[in-house]
Amino acid sequence: MPLTRRDFMKGLAVFSGLGLAPKFLTDVYADTAQAIQGFNDGRVLVVVQLGGGNDGLNTVVPFENDLYYNARPNLGLRPGRLLKLNDQLGLNDALKPIMPLYDQGQLAVIQGVGYPNPDRSHFRSMEIWHTASDSDEYLGDGWIGRYFDNNCSGSAQPQVGLALDAERPQAFGSALGYGVSTTDPGKFGWNAGQGADSTAAFEALNTGATGNPTLDFLRHTTTAAVQSSGEVRAAAKRGKVQMDGGRGRAARVNQLDTVAGLIRGGLATRIYYVSTSGFDTHAGQGGRHEQLLGDVANALARFQQQLERDGTADRVTTMVFSEFGRRVNENGSGGTDHGTAAPMFLLGRNVRGGLHGQTPDLADLDRGDLKFNTDFRRVYATVLESWLHADPKAVLKDSFEPMNLIT
Amino acid sequence: MASLHPIGPESWSLASARHLLNRAGFGVPHSLAVRLSEMAPEAAVDHLLGYENVPFAYPEPDFLIPALTQQERRAKRRGLGEEERRALQQEEQRKEREALRRLQAWWIQRMRVSPRPLEEKMALFWHGHFATSAQKVRASQHNYELLEVFRRNATGNFRTLVTHVGQSPCMLRYLDNDRSTKQKPNENWARELMELFTLGQGQYTEEDIKEAARAFTGWSSDGRSFQFRRQAHDSGAKTVFGRTGNFDGADMIDILFEQEALAPFICGKLWKFFASENPDPDVVAALASTFRESSFELKPVLRQIFLSEAFHAPEVVGSQIKSPAQFVVKLTHDLALDTVPPVAMVQATARLGQDLLHPPNVKGWDGNRAWINANTLLIRYNLPADLASAATRGHNQRMAGGGDAMMMAPAGADPELAPPAMTMTPAEKKAAEDPRAALREQIREKLKGLPREERQFKLKILRTGNPAQRRALLKELGLEAPAEYDPLSDMFEGMTFTTAGECIAQLAERLIGAPLAHDQRQTLLQALGVPDAGMPVTPENLPDQKRNELLHLMTSLAEYQLC
């Protein structure tokens, strides 16, 4: 009977305890605790996108403010349904799974994040977040892509960025073409098809210089793709782990399970990108929004627990964002329309937990929308400078004052 | 120096005709390349350019949602409560999304079947040049109308094209000019018109943009078609490019066409799209003077490009990376995958980075190397198998007389692709949709009486055994494996080869358009499992599986990405 993963790990624990772990096993796991190939540290950033525009006011709730309840007679959340952060603010009860992280100082809630002249189109606003542009500026590349171009050229590994998605996020847009996207890292690669494995033939057909620059570029990219896909697949296999408790409701962001596995598997990836959608709650928001937030919170909590178990938690910081918040006033359909500023989250052992930024002023609105007080690019700048040790100005093309979010 | 001198008949070959067809079209069908190669170069180019003379009846889309004027919209909403309005809006958006999906399918199928390839290639060029996205402009009718503007003026007069684009509700909405008023001029259209559509960056000042925006105020739409709103128009004096007057939008366009930068900007872009990335400045200058002399008619410029020695130079031929649309259209032709549902083709182009009607931004697609990264390249290599299985599904649906005719193929566009008028019983229909289902039923019957362990053992072989084991077991049970539809078999029709070497050579000629390198041929022979190129090919030593593997390897060549 084959050993289950659990049996295998138990066995490994026994071996390690006695100092008897076979060398090939300790090598694999020793690697994962150290630097990522091509970088001088092993730090990882995980970006979680909440697509559709998360209702910030019902995520971080100003329960002492009458203006909030006046604007939201039906959707307003009563203090009894909140996780109190202080005497003014409470987190939506659905975020309970990540409350222990908050209590341990591993969850930073950054309030009122946005940008000047906000665009209420999902597409355009998402583009602004991805490219880190001004709202009247159109950039062809993405902020993460520019980070790759500036800081990862020594790595020569396209998988310095990995998006768990069929399409490459705009944020990965890069002159040098870093970043791979796949929905299933375990299957990312050339599909040899049925029957004999022709992978060797495929590789042989696409190697060697030809003198035709475009052809050589394609062959080079093929080699890199094959190499990175081999590493991605191998890491997925190495890191494959039976998560506790099954997928259940956390299915919404279950790519985070995969990310934990790849980190555990020691993939040379600096930035992981996962996304979920459904936050466009124009109608019937009550209950629905709780479910969305709850799923995300479950997935994040489980992700963090897995990192702790794997001993990789020190290396990983997670950032959660959405393209905009919702209108302050609820609409006639029990929902909220596209709005502006909303909170962001940073999670991880190296995060300075607690509340950051200012609570948006409900008495000072712009045509019924919140005014932002923290430009999202300040958060990017912080993550770039304090976490990834990169020059934020080179990536963001402008100076944004970093915040005190990383210990 | 690269020369715009016309290529002589002595240099004209099947390879040059194929190059011309790749660039002025989608490289298909191969038979057209053969026909072009038998003409003189001028005649071949004129045949492609004079596409108006080639009859083509492609059905108009009948699935578009008619655009309403603002008045009509308001009337439709009158008396509705907020919730009903919201429901109406959601329903309208759902319908528009569906219509847009059909419009994408309609277009890519048109690229596939049109005998007027240059018309579609130019429409695709203009779609990338005057990029608007259905992400913002959701009205299917407006998207279609702009595509028609591109098609009608594809190789006509550029000034006419610019005017019609600027007055199309799609562009008016996309760049917000429909909301531009005397009091609050919106500069979006004026800026992109100069920067991306006519002159290029740095050929104007911020002041020129501001003033041009004033000239275009009043160019608007009533929600259905172009409307000039006199009250919104700023009729005061503007100073733009050093000229002062009470200019309106039409004057503004005339002024742009007086600018030196326009002709080289457009000719450079055409050269990059059709020929190569880094045009020789002298070539661009020469094309620009042709453009000006012909009062901005496009045909003379295109004719000059397509005939030129520079266009046919060895460093230009086979140097371009196929766009996703070209890649997908050509792949379905190359592998004779005639039953791929257009929707699957659209999805494939989107996965490869060219979601039709959804360019990434107003700058359109960068093209060439920007199409390629580790992810998209692997998708390209894996696509033949994906499309072959889509073709099987398409085939089965057609046999069943089912499927959405439009999602399959527009009836009448290609008689071969129209669903046959067949009368089938529901059981036959089901069997055709899923030939394996019927077989599974039969197997269950046959295994019924067997002891449990034996039954499970046999089922396991049927599920996981190799094809030979499965066939043997089916034979033992007195069943015949269903003749499975093999979409790839069609491509071998009409091909004659007797040896492995000939097989590989003919496929290389067909797929790559050039012989393979020696070591590549050797690798392929090895993959075929034959000792040498002279080995005779028979159904025994080239079974379907080997043959498909060979096709997969050959379409997984870096060379196959080029045209």
Boltz contact constraints between the chains, C-beta under 6 A:
constraints:
  - contact:
      token1: [A, 123]
      token2: [B, 135]
      max_distance: 6.0
  - contact:
      token1: [A, 138]
      token2: [B, 361]
      max_distance: 6.0
  - contact:
      token1: [A, 158]
      token2: [B, 374]
      max_distance: 6.0
  - contact:
      token1: [A, 177]
      token2: [B, 373]
      max_distance: 6.0
  - contact:
      token1: [A, 180]
      token2: [B, 374]
      max_distance: 6.0
  - contact:
      token1: [A, 180]
      token2: [B, 375]
      max_distance: 6.0
  - contact:
      token1: [A, 181]
      token2: [B, 375]
      max_distance: 6.0
  - contact:
      token1: [A, 190]
      token2: [B, 381]
      max_distance: 6.0
  - contact:
      token1: [A, 191]
      token2: [B, 382]
      max_distance: 6.0
  - contact:
      token1: [A, 193]
      token2: [B, 385]
      max_distance: 6.0
  - contact:
      token1: [A, 193]
      token2: [B, 552]
      max_distance: 6.0
  - contact:
      token1: [A, 195]
      token2: [B, 545]
      max_distance: 6.0
  - contact:
      token1: [A, 198]
      token2: [B, 527]
      max_distance: 6.0
  - contact:
      token1: [A, 198]
      token2: [B, 549]
      max_distance: 6.0
  - contact:
      token1: [A, 198]
      token2: [B, 553]
      max_distance: 6.0
  - contact:
      token1: [A, 201]
      token2: [B, 523]
      max_distance: 6.0
  - contact:
      token1: [A, 201]
      token2: [B, 527]
      max_distance: 6.0
  - contact:
      token1: [A, 201]
      token2: [B, 553]
      max_distance: 6.0
  - contact:
      token1: [A, 202]
      token2: [B, 556]
      max_distance: 6.0
  - contact:
      token1: [A, 204]
      token2: [B, 523]
      max_distance: 6.0
  - contact:
      token1: [A, 205]
      token2: [B, 520]
      max_distance: 6.0
  - contact:
      token1: [A, 205]
      token2: [B, 523]
      max_distance: 6.0
  - contact:
      token1: [A, 205]
      token2: [B, 557]
      max_distance: 6.0
  - contact:
      token1: [A, 206]
      token2: [B, 558]
      max_distance: 6.0
  - contact:
      token1: [A, 214]
      token2: [B, 319]
      max_distance: 6.0
  - contact:
      token1: [A, 215]
      token2: [B, 558]
      max_distance: 6.0
  - contact:
      token1: [A, 218]
      token2: [B, 558]
      max_distance: 6.0
  - contact:
      token1: [A, 218]
      token2: [B, 561]
      max_distance: 6.0
  - contact:
      token1: [A, 219]
      token2: [B, 558]
      max_distance: 6.0
  - contact:
      token1: [A, 221]
      token2: [B, 372]
      max_distance: 6.0
  - contact:
      token1: [A, 221]
      token2: [B, 377]
      max_distance: 6.0
  - contact:
      token1: [A, 222]
      token2: [B, 558]
      max_distance: 6.0
  - contact:
      token1: [A, 224]
      token2: [B, 374]
      max_distance: 6.0
  - contact:
      token1: [A, 225]
      token2: [B, 374]
      max_distance: 6.0
  - contact:
      token1: [A, 225]
      token2: [B, 377]
      max_distance: 6.0
  - contact:
      token1: [A, 225]
      token2: [B, 378]
      max_distance: 6.0
  - contact:
      token1: [A, 228]
      token2: [B, 374]
      max_distance: 6.0
  - contact:
      token1: [A, 332]
      token2: [B, 82]
      max_distance: 6.0
  - contact:
      token1: [A, 333]
      token2: [B, 83]
      max_distance: 6.0
  - contact:
      token1: [A, 333]
      token2: [B, 86]
      max_distance: 6.0
